Amino acid sequence: MTNYKTRELGKISDLINLENGKAFLHDALELTSCEISINTVPKGFKVPFNHKHKQNEEVYIVLKGEGAITIDGETVMVKEGSVVKVAPEAARTIENTGDGEFEFICIQAKTNSLEQFGLADAELC
């Protein structure tokens, strides 16, 4: 058994051809601490509903394009390089407001579950 798992997703821009334009990594990499999705959505795309989570916060990392994330009725404009954290109980939706494809990563993890990070969780070997 190896201590790692890999998966080739291909070009990020090609994810637009998948259902909902996203690739979930939980099953692909057998993740045990979070869910990660890589998303590519076309011009004019908008999630047609609001949603919230029971226990997971989400972090959106915008890789390309422009969009809007509406959180509890407040719209936050985002672009390449923007990062946004959304608490579990907040109602949210996302849309592509730009002229081209909108690419972003979304990471879900249980709120207040991180005990160590950075150098505190590292050991030299």
C-alpha positions as CSV (number, residue, x, y, z in Angstrom):
1,M,0.0,0.0,0.0
2,T,1.3,3.5,-0.8
3,N,1.0,6.6,1.2
4,Y,-0.4,8.6,-1.6
5,K,-3.0,8.6,-4.4
6,T,-3.0,10.4,-7.7
7,R,-5.7,11.1,-10.3
8,E,-5.4,12.9,-13.6
9,L,-8.2,15.3,-14.3
10,G,-6.9,16.7,-17.6
11,K,-7.2,20.3,-18.4
12,I,-9.2,22.4,-16.0
13,S,-11.0,24.1,-18.8
14,D,-12.2,20.7,-20.0
15,L,-14.1,20.1,-16.8
16,I,-16.9,22.2,-18.3
17,N,-17.9,19.0,-20.2
18,L,-18.5,17.1,-17.0
19,E,-21.9,17.0,-15.3
20,N,-22.3,20.4,-13.6
21,G,-18.8,21.4,-14.8
22,K,-17.1,20.0,-11.7
23,A,-14.9,17.3,-10.5
24,F,-15.2,16.1,-6.9
25,L,-12.0,14.8,-5.3
26,H,-13.4,13.0,-2.2
27,D,-13.9,9.7,-4.0
28,A,-11.2,10.1,-6.6
29,L,-8.5,10.5,-3.9
30,E,-10.3,8.8,-1.0
31,L,-10.1,12.0,1.0
32,T,-10.8,11.7,4.8
33,S,-10.6,15.3,6.0
34,C,-12.4,17.4,3.4
35,E,-14.2,17.6,0.1
36,I,-12.6,19.5,-2.8
37,S,-14.3,20.3,-6.1
38,I,-12.7,21.8,-9.1
39,N,-15.2,23.8,-11.1
40,T,-15.4,25.3,-14.6
41,V,-18.6,26.9,-15.6
42,P,-19.7,28.7,-18.8
43,K,-20.6,32.3,-19.3
44,G,-24.0,33.1,-17.8
45,F,-24.0,30.0,-15.5
46,K,-25.8,30.5,-12.1
47,V,-26.5,27.9,-9.5
48,P,-30.3,27.9,-9.6
49,F,-30.7,27.6,-5.8
50,N,-29.3,28.7,-2.5
51,H,-27.7,26.1,-0.2
52,K,-26.1,25.8,3.2
53,H,-24.3,23.1,5.1
54,K,-24.9,21.4,8.4
55,Q,-21.3,21.4,9.6
56,N,-18.9,22.3,6.8
57,E,-17.5,25.7,6.0
58,E,-16.5,26.3,2.4
59,V,-13.6,28.1,0.9
60,Y,-13.8,29.3,-2.7
61,I,-10.5,30.0,-4.6
62,V,-11.1,31.8,-7.9
63,L,-8.6,30.7,-10.6
64,K,-10.0,32.4,-13.7
65,G,-12.8,34.7,-14.7
66,E,-15.2,36.8,-12.7
67,G,-18.2,35.8,-10.6
68,A,-20.6,36.7,-7.8
69,I,-21.1,34.7,-4.6
70,T,-24.3,35.7,-2.9
71,I,-24.1,35.0,0.9
72,D,-27.2,35.6,3.1
73,G,-28.5,38.0,0.4
74,E,-25.2,40.0,0.1
75,T,-23.4,39.7,-3.2
76,V,-19.6,39.5,-3.1
77,M,-17.9,40.1,-6.5
78,V,-14.9,37.8,-7.1
79,K,-12.2,37.5,-9.7
80,E,-9.0,35.6,-10.3
81,G,-7.1,35.5,-7.1
82,S,-10.1,36.1,-4.8
83,V,-10.7,33.8,-1.8
84,V,-13.9,33.6,0.2
85,K,-14.8,31.6,3.3
86,V,-18.4,30.9,3.9
87,A,-19.7,29.6,7.3
88,P,-21.9,26.5,7.2
89,E,-25.1,28.2,8.2
90,A,-24.9,30.9,5.6
91,A,-27.2,30.5,2.5
92,R,-25.1,30.8,-0.6
93,T,-25.2,30.6,-4.4
94,I,-22.6,31.4,-7.1
95,E,-22.7,32.7,-10.7
96,N,-20.4,33.5,-13.6
97,T,-20.7,37.2,-14.3
98,G,-17.8,37.4,-16.7
99,D,-17.4,37.2,-20.4
100,G,-15.7,33.8,-20.4
101,E,-15.3,30.6,-18.4
102,F,-15.3,30.9,-14.6
103,E,-12.9,28.5,-12.8
104,F,-12.7,28.0,-9.1
105,I,-11.8,25.5,-6.4
106,C,-14.2,24.8,-3.5
107,I,-13.0,23.2,-0.3
108,Q,-15.3,21.9,2.3
109,A,-14.2,21.0,5.8
110,K,-15.8,20.7,9.2
111,T,-15.8,24.0,11.1
112,N,-13.4,24.1,14.0
113,S,-11.9,20.7,13.2
114,L,-8.4,21.9,12.3
115,E,-6.0,21.2,15.2
116,Q,-2.6,21.8,13.6
117,F,-1.5,23.5,10.4
118,G,1.7,24.8,8.8
119,L,4.9,24.1,10.6
120,A,3.1,23.0,13.8
121,D,2.0,19.9,11.8
122,A,5.3,19.2,10.2
123,E,8.3,17.0,11.1
124,L,11.7,16.9,9.4
125,C,12.6,13.4,8.2
